[in-house]
């Protein structure tokens, strides 16, 4: 096999299910599709192409710039990309999950009409820890409530819920054939991975699709992340692993590196997803960057509604993806009808306090508290307080 200049095996890039060869040779950047999704075949073709360039026997007409390569691909769409809208779940963190049933039905109707793949309804939180007197029904998502809302007919979209390690009673997770829920997403921090794997195995045994959502990844030391990815990669019961930028602190260069590591650790063909927060107005960019680098599950919310700075907006994401199965208009209708009025009483989205916590790689709870106070626009004072911590 030829010896590659530059970055070796990293010259292989997986995009839209196809491998691409990208390499700088003698000062010239080459980038070309290898027209296969088989890694071994791609390696052989890459060897042939590198040898041809170095021997001067061909491919000169294939020279192109990186920018041109990326631009040419943007006119197509990748059918394997799926969108999970978590407005009711993540947005519920801003109003204690007290969405009305009419609100949720309207969101549901819009997502079905828009062709979105999954709708996340909320949490499966233990009511002994989260009282119904304080939290709305979407904090605990009981089967009785879900069946009354959606159980009479095919909901037309896959449903998911999030379960937090240490905050969920496993007995509340019934057999999948008795529930409208399709996907159980297990949220955990790096030290909770063993417990998350056990919860995932339980959910898979009950018939659900499963995901492990590894939170606050921007705070995890590299050696811990490597071990955590190894453990999850061995878990065949996990269908997906999510990269969660909980603090909105990551930049796309970090996303590229993390995606490579996440995908490389998966030993059973698990999908990788992205859940981004918008503290630095990077949620959309990082979501797209993740898709370009191999993520196939993309989280978003209507009008970006989510905890603190919010998330990647669904309406923005659908427009970028270009898949004809997606339709923006129903989402825009829902944003106009639901989200614009809600903004009068609920505060979410980019603001300077969230920017400060994102750049400092801190949990946004302090910024949320500031925005809920009578000094919500005291940016300099908040900056000084955070800098002294």
N, C-alpha and C positions, 0 to 999 in steps of 0.2 A: 504493500500500500504506500502511496506517495506520502511524503512528509509535508504537512501543510505549514505555510507561513501564517503568522498572525495568531489567531486564537484557537486553532485546531478544531475540535468537534463543535465548538460554539459557532462555527461558520454555518452549521445547519440551523435553520429557523423553521418552525412549524407555524404556518399561517393558513387559516381557513381550511384545515384538514390536509394541506399539502406542504411538503418540505421544499424549502428554498435554500439555494446555495448563495452565500454572500462572503466575499473575501477580497482583500486588497493584495494584489500581486504586482510587484515592481512599480508601485505607486499608482496603479489603476484599480478602481473599485469595480468588481464584477458582482452582479446580482441577477439570479435567474431561477425560475421555477424548475424543480426536478421532476415535476409531473408524477408524483407518487406520494402515497401516505404510508408507505412501508419504509421503516427506518434503515434496514439493511440495504434495500435497493437504492435508497437515497444516498447512502454512504458510497456505494460503488459508482453511482453516476457522478457524484462529486469528485471522486478520484479521477475519473475520465476527463471531466471538464478542466480540472486543475492541470492535469498532464497536457491536455490539448493547448491550454493557454501558454504554459511554460515552454512547450516545444514549438510553439508558433504554427500549429497545424489547424487552427480553427478558432471559432468563438470571438474573433475580433469584432464582428458585427454585433455581438451580444453585450458589449460594454455599455454600461448605463450608470447613472448616478443613483445614489440611495433615494434621493427625493423623487426622482422619476419613477422608481420602482414602487414606492409607497403610493404615489399619486395614481398610478395606473390601476392599482388594486382597489382603490376607493370607489370605483364606479360599479363594483360588483357587490354581492352580499354573501354572507356565510350562513348557510341554513342551519348549522349546528348550534348557533348562538341562541340561548334562551334567556328570556327576561322574567325576573321575579319582582313583582311590585309589592313592597312592604309598607305602603302608606299607613295601613291600619295598625300594623305592629310597631314600626319605628315612630311613625307620627303619633301614635298613642302615648309615647313617652312625654309628649308635650301637653297632654290634657288628661293624664291619668286614665287613658283608655276609655274615655266616656263618649265615644262616638255613638250617635243615635243609630237605630236600625235602618232608618231611611238613608242616612249618610252612607252606611256600609253597603246597602243594596245599590245605591247609585254608583259608588266606586266599582262594585262588582260588575254591574251592567256595562260600565265604560270599559273596563279591562277586557271583558269577554268580546265586546265589539271591536276593541283595538287589536285583538289577537295576541295579547300577552299570555305567557305560558303558565305562570304561577301567580297566585294571590296569597299573600301572607296575612292571616287573620288576627294574629296576636300571639300571646304567650299561653303556655299551659302551667301557669304559676299555681303553687299550692295556696289554697284559700286560707289555710291556717296562718300563713305568713303575710298574705296580702288580702286584707279584709274587703269583701264586696261593698262595705259601707264607705270605703275610701277610694276604691278602684272600680272602673267600669267593667262590663262583662268580657271585654277583649283582653283583659289581663289574665284570665283563667280559661277562657274558651271551653266551657263545659259541653259535653256531647249533646245534652238536652237542648241547650241554646243553639248550637250549630245545626242540629237536625231541624229545629223549628225554623231557622233562617234559610237553610239550603237543602234539607234532606228530602224534600218531596220530588225533586227532579234533578237531572244531570246539571251541575252548576256551570258546565261549559268551559271550565278552567280548572287546573289543578290547584288544590288548596294546601297551604303549609302553615305550621305553627313553629314557634321557637320555644325550646325548653332550656332553662338555665340550670347548670349543675348546682346542686345544693338548694334550689328553690322550687323543685318540682317533685310531686308525689307520683312515683311510677304507676301506682294504681289508677291514676287519672288517665293513663294512656291505654285505651281499650284496643281490642283487635281491629286491624285496619278495615276489615269487611263490615265492621259495625260503626264506622266513622266516615264523615265526609272528607276527612283529612287524608292527603296523599303523601305528604312529605313532612318528616320530623327533622327539624334542624336543631342540633345540640350545640349550645353556646358554652364555651369554656375558656378559661385562661390557661396559660402554658402549664402551670402546676396541676391543673385539673384534667389533663389529657387521659390518664388511666381511667378516671371515673367517666369521662365523656365516651370513651371507647366501650365501656360496659353498658352505658345508656344506649349507645348506638346499636350494639348487638341486640339488646332487648327490643328496640323499635323495629329492627330488621326481622327478628323472629316473629313479631306481631304483624308483619306484612307491609310495612311502610317503606317508601324511599327514605334514604337517610343522608344527612349532611352533618359534618362537624365544622362549626364556625369558630375558628381560633382568633380570639379577640385581642385587642391592644397589642398588635404585633409589633408596632413601632417601639415598644419598650422591652422587647425580649432580647437577651444576649444571644449572640450567634451560636454558641455551643449548645444552649438550651433549645434554640429553634431547630438545630440539626437533629437533635435527639427526638424532639417532638414530632417533626416531620417523618422521621424513621418509624416511630410507633404508629402514627396514623396511616402511613403508606402501607404498612403490613396488615391493616384492618380491612379485610375484604368486605365486611358488612357496611362499611362507609361508602356510599355511592359518590359523595362529593366532599371536597374540602374547600372551605372558604377562607380567603385572605380578608381579614377585617381590619381596616384602618380606623379604629375606634376614635382616635384623637384627631383625625384629619391632618396628620403630620407628615405623611409620605409624599415624595415627589416621584415623577414617572420613572426616573433612573432607578430608584429603589424598587419600584413596582416591577420593572423589567427583570431585575436580579431575583426578586422574590418569586416571581412567576416561574422562572427557570428552575429555581430550587424546589418549589412546590411540585411542579410537574415531574421533575426528575426523581422525586421521592416516592411517587405513587406506583405501587407494585401490582395493582390489580385494575389498572385502567380507570381509576377514579377521575371524575371530572373535577376541575378546579374552578372556583367562583371568586367574585370580588364584591365586597360590600364597602363602599367608600363614603367618608364624611367630608363635608364641604368647608371646613374651617379656613382653608387657604384657597378656596375656589378651585380646588383640584379634583373634586369628586368625579366630574364628567371626564376630564382628561385622563385620570387614573383608571377609570372604568374602560375607556376606549383603549388605553395602553395595555390593559390586562387582556382584552379581547385579541388585540394584535399579537400578543405574546402567548396565546394558548388558552386563556380562560374561556369557558363556554357557558357559565352561569353568571348573569349580570343583574345585580340588585339595583332598584331605583324606586322612587316615590313620586306621586303626583305633586307637581310644583316644588319638588325637592323637600317636601315636608318630612322632618325627622328630628331626632334629638338634637337640640342645640342648633348648630349650623346646618343641619339637614343633610340630604343625600343627593345622589345624582338624579336629576329630574327625568321622570319617565318620558315626558313629551319630547325632551331633547334627545334622549337615547334612541327612541323609536325612529326619529328622523334620520339619525346617523346610520342606523343599521341597514336601511334601504330594502329590507326584506319585504316583498309585496304582501306578505301575510299580516304585517303590522299596519295599523291605521292611526294616524295622529288625531284626527278630528274628534273621535269619541273622548279621548283624553283631554283635549282642549276644552270640550264642553264641560267635562267634570271639573276641571280647574276653574273655569269661569263660574260655574254654579256653586261649587263647594268651597274651593280653597280661597278664592278672593274674599268672600264674606268672613271666612274663618280667620284670616289674617288680622281682622279688626280686634280680635280678642285673644289670639294665640300668636306668640312671637317665635318664629323660627327663621332659619336661613342665615347667610353670611352676615356677620357684623364684626367690628373691630375686636371686641372682647373674645370672640371665638377665634379670630385670627391669632390673637396673642397666645391663647392656650395651645393652638395648633402648632405655632412656630416654636413654642417652648416644650412641645411634646408632653403636655399635661392634660389630664382628664378635664373635660369642659364643665364639670359641675360648678366650679367657681364662676365661670362666665354665665352659666344659666342663672345662678343666684343673683349675679349683678343685674342681668337683664330683667329679673323679676322684682328688682328693688326700685326705689325712687331716685336712684343715681345711675340708671342704666346706661347713660351716655358719658359717664365719667371715665373716659378712655385712659387719660394720663395717670390718674390715680390708680386705676386697675393695673396698668402696666407696671407702675412702681411697686405695687403690692406683690405682683407675680414675680418681679425681678428679685425681690428680697427673700423669696421663699427658698 
